[in-house]
């Protein structure tokens, strides 16, 4: 029998990003977010952020989900220290946030977007 390492992207997605384990995803989210952002239900969404233009960068999230009140969640796991990782969470968040509105929609229809990034290395070096 093989042990599954949940730190590996594919394993993480198979554990938390599938319909039959939505209870695990809800538990993970609720263990991290504030009490005001707790969820009871979650809808798994397509992790691909579509390109608006041919030359746009395609981004694929580990897990993209929506809570019952419309809050959007991006959950990422990162094992290796990449020099530009500090830019990626903001890029993912901005796409997730801005893609909520369709033509003619009001800004009041925007829901909170939360990025959860689990890093297995010390990203910020102080001192």
N, CA, C and O atoms as a Tinker XYZ file with bonds, in Angstrom:
   508  protein
     1  N      0.839000   -1.175000    0.000000    73     2
     2  CA     0.000000    0.000000    0.000000    64     1     3
     3  C      0.889000    1.245000    0.000000    63     2     4     5
     4  O      1.896000    1.300000    0.705000    81     3
     5  N      0.505000    2.237000   -0.795000    73     3     6
     6  CA     1.256000    3.480000   -0.900000    64     5     7
     7  C      0.605000    4.559000   -0.051000    63     6     8     9
     8  O     -0.619000    4.631000    0.065000    81     7
     9  N      1.441000    5.389000    0.535000    73     7    10
    10  CA     0.939000    6.546000    1.263000    64     9    11
    11  C      0.769000    7.697000    0.280000    63    10    12    13
    12  O      1.606000    7.907000   -0.598000    81    11
    13  N     -0.302000    8.424000    0.434000    73    11    14
    14  CA    -0.566000    9.582000   -0.421000    64    13    15
    15  C     -0.071000   10.824000    0.315000    63    14    16    17
    16  O     -0.418000   11.050000    1.474000    81    15
    17  N      0.732000   11.615000   -0.361000    73    15    18
    18  CA     1.240000   12.851000    0.223000    64    17    19
    19  C      0.315000   14.002000   -0.185000    63    18    20    21
    20  O      0.324000   14.408000   -1.347000    81    19
    21  N     -0.484000   14.535000    0.747000    73    19    22
    22  CA    -1.434000   15.589000    0.388000    64    21    23
    23  C     -0.771000   16.902000   -0.012000    63    22    24    25
    24  O     -1.450000   17.831000   -0.447000    81    23
    25  N      0.557000   16.986000    0.133000    73    23    26
    26  CA     1.270000   18.193000   -0.293000    64    25    27
    27  C      1.467000   18.241000   -1.807000    63    26    28    29
    28  O      1.763000   19.298000   -2.365000    81    27
    29  N      1.306000   17.120000   -2.453000    73    27    30
    30  CA     1.431000   17.057000   -3.909000    64    29    31
    31  C      0.133000   17.596000   -4.514000    63    30    32    33
    32  O     -0.960000   17.209000   -4.102000    81    31
    33  N      0.265000   18.490000   -5.491000    73    31    34
    34  CA    -0.912000   19.136000   -6.105000    64    33    35
    35  C     -2.027000   18.156000   -6.456000    63    34    36    37
    36  O     -3.182000   18.356000   -6.081000    81    35
    37  N     -1.676000   17.111000   -7.171000    73    35    38
    38  CA    -2.683000   16.159000   -7.636000    64    37    39
    39  C     -3.407000   15.499000   -6.468000    63    38    40    41
    40  O     -4.632000   15.371000   -6.489000    81    39
    41  N     -2.662000   15.081000   -5.453000    73    39    42
    42  CA    -3.276000   14.451000   -4.282000    64    41    43
    43  C     -4.147000   15.460000   -3.533000    63    42    44    45
    44  O     -5.255000   15.127000   -3.110000    81    43
    45  N     -3.659000   16.679000   -3.368000    73    43    46
    46  CA    -4.420000   17.730000   -2.691000    64    45    47
    47  C     -5.758000   17.955000   -3.387000    63    46    48    49
    48  O     -6.800000   18.065000   -2.741000    81    47
    49  N     -5.710000   18.022000   -4.717000    73    47    50
    50  CA    -6.935000   18.225000   -5.499000    64    49    51
    51  C     -7.881000   17.034000   -5.380000    63    50    52    53
    52  O     -9.098000   17.214000   -5.325000    81    51
    53  N     -7.335000   15.824000   -5.340000    73    51    54
    54  CA    -8.175000   14.620000   -5.228000    64    53    55
    55  C     -8.800000   14.490000   -3.842000    63    54    56    57
    56  O     -9.877000   13.913000   -3.693000    81    55
    57  N     -8.124000   15.027000   -2.834000    73    55    58
    58  CA    -8.669000   14.969000   -1.475000    64    57    59
    59  C     -9.717000   16.062000   -1.265000    63    58    60    61
    60  O    -10.820000   15.783000   -0.793000    81    59
    61  N     -9.379000   17.296000   -1.614000    73    59    62
    62  CA   -10.241000   18.435000   -1.287000    64    61    63
    63  C    -11.063000   18.978000   -2.452000    63    62    64    65
    64  O    -12.002000   19.743000   -2.231000    81    63
    65  N    -10.735000   18.602000   -3.681000    73    63    66
    66  CA   -11.379000   19.218000   -4.834000    64    65    67
    67  C    -12.342000   18.329000   -5.588000    63    66    68    69
    68  O    -12.553000   18.521000   -6.785000    81    67
    69  N    -12.935000   17.351000   -4.902000    73    67    70
    70  CA   -13.893000   16.455000   -5.555000    64    69    71
    71  C    -15.221000   16.478000   -4.797000    63    70    72    73
    72  O    -15.260000   16.699000   -3.586000    81    71
    73  N    -16.293000   16.247000   -5.530000    73    71    74
    74  CA   -17.650000   16.315000   -4.964000    64    73    75
    75  C    -17.822000   15.450000   -3.713000    63    74    76    77
    76  O    -18.421000   15.884000   -2.729000    81    75
    77  N    -17.294000   14.226000   -3.759000    73    75    78
    78  CA   -17.528000   13.314000   -2.635000    64    77    79
    79  C    -16.798000   13.723000   -1.356000    63    78    80    81
    80  O    -17.070000   13.174000   -0.289000    81    79
    81  N    -15.870000   14.684000   -1.452000    73    79    82
    82  CA   -15.142000   15.142000   -0.263000    64    81    83
    83  C    -15.400000   16.614000    0.051000    63    82    84    85
    84  O    -14.567000   17.271000    0.676000    81    83
    85  N    -16.544000   17.129000   -0.377000    73    83    86
    86  CA   -16.834000   18.539000   -0.118000    64    85    87
    87  C    -16.850000   18.853000    1.375000    63    86    88    89
    88  O    -16.537000   19.975000    1.776000    81    87
    89  N    -17.211000   17.879000    2.195000    73    87    90
    90  CA   -17.202000   18.098000    3.640000    64    89    91
    91  C    -15.788000   18.382000    4.142000    63    90    92    93
    92  O    -15.607000   19.176000    5.065000    81    91
    93  N    -14.783000   17.738000    3.541000    73    91    94
    94  CA   -13.391000   17.996000    3.915000    64    93    95
    95  C    -12.974000   19.402000    3.497000    63    94    96    97
    96  O    -12.265000   20.089000    4.233000    81    95
    97  N    -13.412000   19.825000    2.321000    73    95    98
    98  CA   -13.089000   21.170000    1.841000    64    97    99
    99  C    -13.732000   22.224000    2.740000    63    98   100   101
   100  O    -13.091000   23.213000    3.097000    81    99
   101  N    -14.977000   22.020000    3.100000    73    99   102
   102  CA   -15.670000   22.953000    4.000000    64   101   103
   103  C    -14.928000   23.041000    5.329000    63   102   104   105
   104  O    -14.732000   24.131000    5.867000    81   103
   105  N    -14.521000   21.905000    5.846000    73   103   106
   106  CA   -13.785000   21.866000    7.107000    64   105   107
   107  C    -12.447000   22.595000    6.991000    63   106   108   109
   108  O    -12.062000   23.338000    7.894000    81   107
   109  N    -11.740000   22.383000    5.883000    73   107   110
   110  CA   -10.462000   23.068000    5.662000    64   109   111
   111  C    -10.671000   24.583000    5.612000    63   110   112   113
   112  O     -9.970000   25.333000    6.292000    81   111
   113  N    -11.627000   25.023000    4.815000    73   111   114
   114  CA   -11.893000   26.461000    4.696000    64   113   115
   115  C    -12.260000   27.050000    6.050000    63   114   116   117
   116  O    -11.711000   28.077000    6.448000    81   115
   117  N    -13.182000   26.411000    6.759000    73   115   118
   118  CA   -13.649000   26.935000    8.043000    64   117   119
   119  C    -12.568000   26.935000    9.115000    63   118   120   121
   120  O    -12.635000   27.721000   10.060000    81   119
   121  N    -11.576000   26.063000    8.981000    73   119   122
   122  CA   -10.491000   26.042000    9.968000    64   121   123
   123  C     -9.504000   27.190000    9.742000    63   122   124   125
   124  O     -8.656000   27.458000   10.594000    81   123
   125  N     -9.613000   27.862000    8.601000    73   123   126
   126  CA    -8.661000   28.921000    8.254000    64   125   127
   127  C     -9.292000   30.313000    8.277000    63   126   128   129
   128  O     -8.666000   31.262000    8.749000    81   127
   129  N    -10.511000   30.448000    7.781000    73   127   130
   130  CA   -11.120000   31.779000    7.643000    64   129   131
   131  C    -11.710000   32.274000    8.960000    63   130   132   133
   132  O    -11.877000   31.507000    9.908000    81   131
   133  N    -12.021000   33.564000    9.000000    73   131   134
   134  CA   -12.616000   34.167000   10.193000    64   133   135
   135  C    -14.033000   33.638000   10.414000    63   134   136   137
   136  O    -14.614000   33.003000    9.534000    81   135
   137  N    -14.576000   33.906000   11.593000    73   135   138
   138  CA   -15.921000   33.421000   11.920000    64   137   139
   139  C    -16.971000   34.007000   10.977000    63   138   140   141
   140  O    -17.971000   33.348000   10.693000    81   139
   141  N    -16.766000   35.220000   10.490000    73   139   142
   142  CA   -17.750000   35.830000    9.580000    64   141   143
   143  C    -17.710000   35.218000    8.185000    63   142   144   145
   144  O    -18.644000   35.409000    7.406000    81   143
   145  N    -16.652000   34.489000    7.856000    73   143   146
   146  CA   -16.523000   33.892000    6.522000    64   145   147
   147  C    -16.775000   32.381000    6.510000    63   146   148   149
   148  O    -16.542000   31.723000    5.496000    81   147
   149  N    -17.244000   31.836000    7.619000    73   147   150
   150  CA   -17.535000   30.405000    7.702000    64   149   151
   151  C    -18.613000   30.028000    6.682000    63   150   152   153
   152  O    -19.498000   30.826000    6.375000    81   151
   153  N    -18.526000   28.810000    6.169000    73   151   154
   154  CA   -19.498000   28.337000    5.179000    64   153   155
   155  C    -20.123000   27.028000    5.643000    63   154   156   157
   156  O    -19.551000   26.293000    6.448000    81   155
   157  N    -21.321000   26.756000    5.109000    73   155   158
   158  CA   -22.013000   25.495000    5.389000    64   157   159
   159  C    -22.058000   24.619000    4.152000    63   158   160   161
   160  O    -22.116000   23.392000    4.244000    81   159
   161  N    -22.030000   25.259000    2.999000    73   159   162
   162  CA   -22.082000   24.558000    1.710000    64   161   163
   163  C    -21.027000   25.135000    0.794000    63   162   164   165
   164  O    -20.592000   26.274000    0.963000    81   163
   165  N    -20.621000   24.334000   -0.181000    73   163   166
   166  CA   -19.638000   24.799000   -1.149000    64   165   167
   167  C    -19.944000   24.176000   -2.508000    63   166   168   169
   168  O    -20.343000   23.015000   -2.603000    81   167
   169  N    -19.750000   24.963000   -3.540000    73   167   170
   170  CA   -19.897000   24.476000   -4.916000    64   169   171
   171  C    -18.511000   24.515000   -5.544000    63   170   172   173
   172  O    -17.865000   25.563000   -5.567000    81   171
   173  N    -18.057000   23.385000   -6.048000    73   171   174
   174  CA   -16.766000   23.335000   -6.736000    64   173   175
   175  C    -16.929000   23.931000   -8.127000    63   174   176   177
   176  O    -17.880000   23.613000   -8.840000    81   175
   177  N    -16.002000   24.791000   -8.505000    73   175   178
   178  CA   -16.055000   25.465000   -9.798000    64   177   179
   179  C    -14.900000   25.008000  -10.686000    63   178   180   181
   180  O    -13.917000   24.438000  -10.211000    81   179
   181  N    -15.037000   25.266000  -11.964000    73   179   182
   182  CA   -13.976000   24.970000  -12.917000    64   181   183
   183  C    -12.723000   25.742000  -12.499000    63   182   184   185
   184  O    -12.777000   26.966000  -12.376000    81   183
   185  N    -11.598000   25.058000  -12.279000    73   183   186
   186  CA   -10.398000   25.748000  -11.795000    64   185   187
   187  C     -9.677000   26.583000  -12.851000    63   186   188   189
   188  O     -8.742000   27.316000  -12.530000    81   187
   189  N    -10.104000   26.477000  -14.101000    73   187   190
   190  CA    -9.460000   27.252000  -15.167000    64   189   191
   191  C    -10.045000   28.659000  -15.196000    63   190   192   193
   192  O    -11.259000   28.831000  -15.303000    81   191
   193  N     -9.177000   29.661000  -15.100000    73   191   194
   194  CA    -9.607000   31.046000  -15.285000    64   193   195
   195  C     -9.517000   31.332000  -16.770000    63   194   196   197
   196  O     -8.417000   31.401000  -17.318000    81   195
   197  N    -10.648000   31.498000  -17.430000    73   195   198
   198  CA   -10.618000   31.660000  -18.891000    64   197   199
   199  C     -9.874000   32.922000  -19.317000    63   198   200   201
   200  O     -9.840000   33.926000  -18.607000    81   199
   201  N     -9.285000   32.829000  -20.492000    73   199   202
   202  CA    -8.595000   33.977000  -21.076000    64   201   203
   203  C     -9.630000   34.890000  -21.729000    63   202   204   205
   204  O    -10.587000   34.413000  -22.340000    81   203
   205  N     -9.442000   36.178000  -21.600000    73   203   206
   206  CA   -10.306000   37.137000  -22.288000    64   205   207
   207  C     -9.814000   37.414000  -23.700000    63   206   208   209
   208  O    -10.596000   37.708000  -24.604000    81   207
   209  N     -8.501000   37.315000  -23.866000    73   207   210
   210  CA    -7.875000   37.560000  -25.160000    64   209   211
   211  C     -6.902000   36.433000  -25.454000    63   210   212   213
   212  O     -6.400000   35.786000  -24.534000    81   211
   213  N     -6.636000   36.197000  -26.711000    73   211   214
   214  CA    -5.762000   35.111000  -27.138000    64   213   215
   215  C     -4.404000   35.145000  -26.449000    63   214   216   217
   216  O     -3.863000   34.097000  -26.096000    81   215
   217  N     -3.855000   36.328000  -26.257000    73   215   218
   218  CA    -2.518000   36.455000  -25.672000    64   217   219
   219  C     -2.514000   36.502000  -24.150000    63   218   220   221
   220  O     -1.447000   36.624000  -23.549000    81   219
   221  N     -3.673000   36.408000  -23.511000    73   219   222
   222  CA    -3.731000   36.399000  -22.045000    64   221   223
   223  C     -3.083000   35.140000  -21.491000    63   222   224   225
   224  O     -3.033000   34.107000  -22.158000    81   223
   225  N     -2.593000   35.240000  -20.270000    73   223   226
   226  CA    -2.022000   34.083000  -19.589000    64   225   227
   227  C     -3.156000   33.227000  -19.030000    63   226   228   229
   228  O     -4.069000   33.735000  -18.379000    81   227
   229  N     -3.086000   31.941000  -19.290000    73   227   230
   230  CA    -4.056000   31.002000  -18.722000    64   229   231
   231  C     -3.629000   30.685000  -17.299000    63   230   232   233
   232  O     -2.464000   30.363000  -17.067000    81   231
   233  N     -4.529000   30.767000  -16.359000    73   231   234
   234  CA    -4.207000   30.382000  -14.983000    64   233   235
   235  C     -5.143000   29.258000  -14.557000    63   234   236   237
   236  O     -6.345000   29.279000  -14.825000    81   235
   237  N     -4.554000   28.284000  -13.888000    73   235   238
   238  CA    -5.301000   27.127000  -13.401000    64   237   239
   239  C     -5.118000   27.070000  -11.891000    63   238   240   241
   240  O     -4.003000   26.906000  -11.396000    81   239
   241  N     -6.209000   27.206000  -11.176000    73   239   242
   242  CA    -6.164000   27.177000   -9.721000    64   241   243
   243  C     -6.187000   25.736000   -9.233000    63   242   244   245
   244  O     -6.700000   24.852000   -9.919000    81   243
   245  N     -5.629000   25.500000   -8.046000    73   243   246
   246  CA    -5.727000   24.156000   -7.478000    64   245   247
   247  C     -7.196000   23.838000   -7.203000    63   246   248   249
   248  O     -7.720000   22.829000   -7.675000    81   247
   249  N     -7.852000   24.703000   -6.438000    73   247   250
   250  CA    -9.280000   24.519000   -6.144000    64   249   251
   251  C     -9.962000   25.885000   -6.182000    63   250   252   253
   252  O     -9.506000   26.838000   -5.551000    81   251
   253  N    -11.051000   25.963000   -6.925000    73   251   254
   254  CA   -11.881000   27.177000   -6.959000    64   253   255
   255  C    -13.281000   26.753000   -6.538000    63   254   256   257
   256  O    -13.842000   25.795000   -7.071000    81   255
   257  N    -13.838000   27.484000   -5.572000    73   255   258
   258  CA   -15.141000   27.100000   -5.040000    64   257   259
   259  C    -15.933000   28.342000   -4.658000    63   258   260   261
   260  O    -15.396000   29.445000   -4.547000    81   259
   261  N    -17.230000   28.122000   -4.461000    73   259   262
   262  CA   -18.140000   29.204000   -4.084000    64   261   263
   263  C    -18.961000   28.738000   -2.895000    63   262   264   265
   264  O    -19.515000   27.639000   -2.904000    81   263
   265  N    -19.037000   29.585000   -1.865000    73   263   266
   266  CA   -19.856000   29.291000   -0.697000    64   265   267
   267  C    -21.321000   29.584000   -0.972000    63   266   268   269
   268  O    -21.662000   30.156000   -2.007000    81   267
   269  N    -22.185000   29.192000   -0.047000    73   267   270
   270  CA   -23.631000   29.335000   -0.253000    64   269   271
   271  C    -24.081000   30.794000   -0.334000    63   270   272   273
   272  O    -25.152000   31.074000   -0.873000    81   271
   273  N    -23.285000   31.724000    0.189000    73   271   274
   274  CA   -23.658000   33.143000    0.112000    64   273   275
   275  C    -23.006000   33.846000   -1.077000    63   274   276   277
   276  O    -23.178000   35.051000   -1.256000    81   275
   277  N    -22.262000   33.101000   -1.882000    73   275   278
   278  CA   -21.618000   33.679000   -3.055000    64   277   279
   279  C    -20.148000   33.992000   -2.877000    63   278   280   281
   280  O    -19.477000   34.368000   -3.838000    81   279
   281  N    -19.629000   33.845000   -1.657000    73   279   282
   282  CA   -18.198000   34.083000   -1.440000    64   281   283
   283  C    -17.394000   33.122000   -2.293000    63   282   284   285
   284  O    -17.718000   31.940000   -2.412000    81   283
   285  N    -16.335000   33.662000   -2.886000    73   283   286
   286  CA   -15.473000   32.875000   -3.756000    64   285   287
   287  C    -14.212000   32.468000   -2.996000    63   286   288   289
   288  O    -13.681000   33.239000   -2.197000    81   287
   289  N    -13.739000   31.243000   -3.257000    73   287   290
   290  CA   -12.541000   30.737000   -2.587000    64   289   291
   291  C    -11.572000   30.145000   -3.600000    63   290   292   293
   292  O    -11.965000   29.402000   -4.499000    81   291
   293  N    -10.315000   30.484000   -3.438000    73   291   294
   294  CA    -9.229000   29.846000   -4.182000    64   293   295
   295  C     -8.302000   29.235000   -3.144000    63   294   296   297
   296  O     -7.768000   29.945000   -2.291000    81   295
   297  N     -8.107000   27.925000   -3.212000    73   295   298
   298  CA    -7.222000   27.236000   -2.278000    64   297   299
   299  C     -6.052000   26.675000   -3.068000    63   298   300   301
   300  O     -6.232000   25.903000   -4.010000    81   299
   301  N     -4.852000   27.073000   -2.672000    73   299   302
   302  CA    -3.626000   26.651000   -3.346000    64   301   303
   303  C     -2.692000   25.980000   -2.353000    63   302   304   305
   304  O     -2.657000   26.332000   -1.174000    81   303
   305  N     -1.940000   25.013000   -2.846000    73   303   306
   306  CA    -0.883000   24.396000   -2.050000    64   305   307
   307  C      0.410000   24.569000   -2.828000    63   306   308   309
   308  O      0.449000   24.336000   -4.036000    81   307
   309  N      1.462000   24.975000   -2.142000    73   307   310
   310  CA     2.741000   25.251000   -2.801000    64   309   311
   311  C      3.869000   24.675000   -1.948000    63   310   312   313
   312  O      4.026000   25.031000   -0.780000    81   311
   313  N      4.640000   23.792000   -2.543000    73   311   314
   314  CA     5.734000   23.133000   -1.829000    64   313   315
   315  C      7.075000   23.799000   -2.123000    63   314   316   317
   316  O      7.925000   23.909000   -1.240000    81   315
   317  N      7.261000   24.241000   -3.359000    73   315   318
   318  CA     8.554000   24.815000   -3.742000    64   317   319
   319  C      8.516000   26.337000   -3.693000    63   318   320   321
   320  O      7.499000   26.959000   -4.000000    81   319
   321  N      9.619000   26.910000   -3.311000    73   319   322
   322  CA     9.755000   28.358000   -3.213000    64   321   323
   323  C     10.067000   28.923000   -4.593000    63   322   324   325
   324  O     11.156000   28.717000   -5.129000    81   323
   325  N      9.113000   29.627000   -5.152000    73   323   326
   326  CA     9.312000   30.258000   -6.451000    64   325   327
   327  C      9.500000   31.752000   -6.231000    63   326   328   329
   328  O      8.759000   32.375000   -5.470000    81   327
   329  N     10.484000   32.314000   -6.892000    73   327   330
   330  CA    10.871000   33.712000   -6.668000    64   329   331
   331  C      9.713000   34.689000   -6.836000    63   330   332   333
   332  O      9.647000   35.690000   -6.124000    81   331
   333  N      8.816000   34.420000   -7.748000    73   331   334
   334  CA     7.724000   35.361000   -8.023000    64   333   335
   335  C      6.393000   34.939000   -7.403000    63   334   336   337
   336  O      5.342000   35.436000   -7.808000    81   335
   337  N      6.423000   34.037000   -6.435000    73   335   338
   338  CA     5.157000   33.529000   -5.900000    64   337   339
   339  C      4.314000   34.630000   -5.248000    63   338   340   341
   340  O      3.088000   34.530000   -5.223000    81   339
   341  N      4.944000   35.661000   -4.729000    73   339   342
   342  CA     4.170000   36.720000   -4.076000    64   341   343
   343  C      3.235000   37.449000   -5.041000    63   342   344   345
   344  O      2.277000   38.084000   -4.599000    81   343
   345  N      3.489000   37.371000   -6.335000    73   343   346
   346  CA     2.626000   38.010000   -7.331000    64   345   347
   347  C      1.460000   37.108000   -7.748000    63   346   348   349
   348  O      0.383000   37.598000   -8.090000    81   347
   349  N      1.674000   35.810000   -7.718000    73   347   350
   350  CA     0.659000   34.866000   -8.195000    64   349   351
   351  C     -0.646000   34.916000   -7.395000    63   350   352   353
   352  O     -1.713000   34.939000   -8.009000    81   351
   353  N     -0.617000   34.935000   -6.055000    73   351   354
   354  CA    -1.894000   34.982000   -5.322000    64   353   355
   355  C     -2.751000   36.191000   -5.682000    63   354   356   357
   356  O     -3.972000   36.079000   -5.793000    81   355
   357  N     -2.121000   37.336000   -5.863000    73   355   358
   358  CA    -2.883000   38.532000   -6.220000    64   357   359
   359  C     -3.469000   38.407000   -7.621000    63   358   360   361
   360  O     -4.602000   38.828000   -7.857000    81   359
   361  N     -2.715000   37.839000   -8.545000    73   359   362
   362  CA    -3.198000   37.629000   -9.913000    64   361   363
   363  C     -4.408000   36.687000   -9.902000    63   362   364   365
   364  O     -5.427000   36.974000  -10.530000    81   363
   365  N     -4.291000   35.563000   -9.187000    73   363   366
   366  CA    -5.400000   34.608000   -9.097000    64   365   367
   367  C     -6.624000   35.260000   -8.460000    63   366   368   369
   368  O     -7.749000   35.095000   -8.934000    81   367
   369  N     -6.386000   36.008000   -7.369000    73   367   370
   370  CA    -7.492000   36.644000   -6.663000    64   369   371
   371  C     -8.196000   37.652000   -7.571000    63   370   372   373
   372  O     -9.425000   37.681000   -7.641000    81   371
   373  N     -7.408000   38.478000   -8.267000    73   371   374
   374  CA    -7.989000   39.509000   -9.131000    64   373   375
   375  C     -8.853000   38.892000  -10.225000    63   374   376   377
   376  O     -9.936000   39.400000  -10.515000    81   375
   377  N     -8.389000   37.806000  -10.832000    73   375   378
   378  CA    -9.174000   37.129000  -11.874000    64   377   379
   379  C    -10.474000   36.585000  -11.275000    63   378   380   381
   380  O    -11.552000   36.754000  -11.846000    81   379
   381  N    -10.356000   35.934000  -10.121000    73   379   382
   382  CA   -11.529000   35.334000   -9.489000    64   381   383
   383  C    -12.545000   36.422000   -9.117000    63   382   384   385
   384  O    -13.752000   36.224000   -9.260000    81   383
   385  N    -12.057000   37.551000   -8.646000    73   383   386
   386  CA   -12.938000   38.639000   -8.230000    64   385   387
   387  C    -13.605000   39.310000   -9.427000    63   386   388   389
   388  O    -14.817000   39.525000   -9.426000    81   387
   389  N    -12.822000   39.638000  -10.441000    73   387   390
   390  CA   -13.364000   40.394000  -11.570000    64   389   391
   391  C    -14.243000   39.558000  -12.485000    63   390   392   393
   392  O    -15.083000   40.111000  -13.195000    81   391
   393  N    -14.074000   38.251000  -12.490000    73   391   394
   394  CA   -14.879000   37.402000  -13.370000    64   393   395
   395  C    -16.287000   37.151000  -12.836000    63   394   396   397
   396  O    -17.079000   36.459000  -13.475000    81   395
   397  N    -16.597000   37.701000  -11.683000    73   395   398
   398  CA   -17.935000   37.517000  -11.128000    64   397   399
   399  C    -18.995000   38.310000  -11.891000    63   398   400   401
   400  O    -20.141000   37.874000  -11.996000    81   399
   401  N    -18.620000   39.457000  -12.414000    73   399   402
   402  CA   -19.601000   40.339000  -13.054000    64   401   403
   403  C    -19.684000   40.107000  -14.553000    63   402   404   405
   404  O    -18.676000   39.920000  -15.234000    81   403
   405  N    -20.887000   40.125000  -15.033000    73   403   406
   406  CA   -21.147000   40.050000  -16.474000    64   405   407
   407  C    -21.564000   41.444000  -16.948000    63   406   408   409
   408  O    -21.815000   42.332000  -16.133000    81   407
   409  N    -21.635000   41.627000  -18.232000    73   407   410
   410  CA   -21.997000   42.924000  -18.803000    64   409   411
   411  C    -23.323000   43.411000  -18.218000    63   410   412   413
   412  O    -24.293000   42.658000  -18.134000    81   411
   413  N    -23.346000   44.671000  -17.821000    73   411   414
   414  CA   -24.554000   45.280000  -17.288000    64   413   415
   415  C    -24.768000   45.061000  -15.800000    63   414   416   417
   416  O    -25.693000   45.633000  -15.223000    81   415
   417  N    -23.939000   44.249000  -15.171000    73   415   418
   418  CA   -24.101000   43.965000  -13.742000    64   417   419
   419  C    -23.625000   45.156000  -12.907000    63   418   420   421
   420  O    -22.794000   45.947000  -13.352000    81   419
   421  N    -24.160000   45.268000  -11.704000    73   419   422
   422  CA   -23.766000   46.327000  -10.775000    64   421   423
   423  C    -22.630000   45.846000   -9.883000    63   422   424   425
   424  O    -22.539000   44.662000   -9.559000    81   423
   425  N    -21.770000   46.772000   -9.492000    73   423   426
   426  CA   -20.660000   46.416000   -8.608000    64   425   427
   427  C    -21.150000   45.875000   -7.271000    63   426   428   429
   428  O    -20.432000   45.139000   -6.594000    81   427
   429  N    -22.367000   46.237000   -6.894000    73   427   430
   430  CA   -22.926000   45.742000   -5.631000    64   429   431
   431  C    -23.133000   44.224000   -5.656000    63   430   432   433
   432  O    -23.326000   43.601000   -4.613000    81   431
   433  N    -23.091000   43.643000   -6.846000    73   431   434
   434  CA   -23.262000   42.196000   -6.979000    64   433   435
   435  C    -21.971000   41.419000   -6.716000    63   434   436   437
   436  O    -21.987000   40.189000   -6.654000    81   435
   437  N    -20.859000   42.131000   -6.561000    73   435   438
   438  CA   -19.588000   41.453000   -6.283000    64   437   439
   439  C    -19.617000   40.817000   -4.902000    63   438   440   441
   440  O    -20.066000   41.428000   -3.932000    81   439
   441  N    -19.138000   39.599000   -4.825000    73   439   442
   442  CA   -19.024000   38.886000   -3.560000    64   441   443
   443  C    -17.569000   38.869000   -3.115000    63   442   444   445
   444  O    -16.654000   39.025000   -3.924000    81   443
   445  N    -17.376000   38.680000   -1.843000    73   443   446
   446  CA   -16.032000   38.594000   -1.284000    64   445   447
   447  C    -15.278000   37.440000   -1.946000    63   446   448   449
   448  O    -15.851000   36.383000   -2.209000    81   447
   449  N    -14.004000   37.653000   -2.206000    73   447   450
   450  CA   -13.143000   36.609000   -2.767000    64   449   451
   451  C    -11.993000   36.380000   -1.793000    63   450   452   453
   452  O    -11.331000   37.326000   -1.367000    81   451
   453  N    -11.764000   35.127000   -1.448000    73   451   454
   454  CA   -10.752000   34.774000   -0.451000    64   453   455
   455  C     -9.754000   33.805000   -1.061000    63   454   456   457
   456  O    -10.130000   32.772000   -1.615000    81   455
   457  N     -8.489000   34.147000   -0.955000    73   455   458
   458  CA    -7.420000   33.258000   -1.403000    64   457   459
   459  C     -6.755000   32.620000   -0.203000    63   458   460   461
   460  O     -6.311000   33.314000    0.711000    81   459
   461  N     -6.685000   31.303000   -0.205000    73   459   462
   462  CA    -6.006000   30.554000    0.855000    64   461   463
   463  C     -4.812000   29.871000    0.207000    63   462   464   465
   464  O     -4.969000   29.019000   -0.667000    81   463
   465  N     -3.628000   30.249000    0.642000    73   463   466
   466  CA    -2.401000   29.699000    0.058000    64   465   467
   467  C     -1.613000   29.005000    1.155000    63   466   468   469
   468  O     -1.112000   29.649000    2.077000    81   467
   469  N     -1.511000   27.700000    1.050000    73   467   470
   470  CA    -0.799000   26.888000    2.031000    64   469   471
   471  C      0.605000   26.656000    1.492000    63   470   472   473
   472  O      0.796000   25.949000    0.503000    81   471
   473  N      1.586000   27.263000    2.157000    73   471   474
   474  CA     2.972000   27.185000    1.706000    64   473   475
   475  C      3.771000   26.286000    2.648000    63   474   476   477
   476  O      3.660000   26.403000    3.868000    81   475
   477  N      4.560000   25.407000    2.086000    73   475   478
   478  CA     5.399000   24.526000    2.889000    64   477   479
   479  C      6.855000   24.974000    2.822000    63   478   480   481
   480  O      7.769000   24.162000    2.671000    81   479
   481  N      7.043000   26.259000    2.935000    73   479   482
   482  CA     8.374000   26.854000    3.002000    64   481   483
   483  C      8.199000   28.259000    3.563000    63   482   484   485
   484  O      7.091000   28.796000    3.575000    81   483
   485  N      9.273000   28.838000    4.017000    73   483   486
   486  CA     9.230000   30.195000    4.560000    64   485   487
   487  C      9.352000   31.162000    3.395000    63   486   488   489
   488  O     10.432000   31.326000    2.828000    81   487
   489  N      8.252000   31.800000    3.039000    73   487   490
   490  CA     8.238000   32.663000    1.855000    64   489   491
   491  C      8.825000   34.042000    2.134000    63   490   492   493
   492  O      9.632000   34.551000    1.355000    81   491
   493  N      8.420000   34.635000    3.237000    73   491   494
   494  CA     8.902000   35.978000    3.559000    64   493   495
   495  C     10.065000   35.871000    4.526000    63   494   496   497
   496  O      9.973000   35.227000    5.571000    81   495
   497  N     11.150000   36.511000    4.159000    73   495   498
   498  CA    12.346000   36.485000    4.997000    64   497   499
   499  C     12.488000   37.843000    5.668000    63   498   500   501
   500  O     12.594000   38.872000    5.001000    81   499
   501  N     12.488000   37.832000    6.974000    73   499   502
   502  CA    12.591000   39.072000    7.739000    64   501   503
   503  C     13.981000   39.174000    8.355000    63   502   504   505
   504  O     14.594000   38.170000    8.717000    81   503
   505  N     14.471000   40.427000    8.467000    73   503   506
   506  CA    15.733000   40.698000    9.172000    64   505   507
   507  C     16.944000   40.383000    8.447000    63   506   508
   508  O     18.042000   40.580000    8.965000    81   507
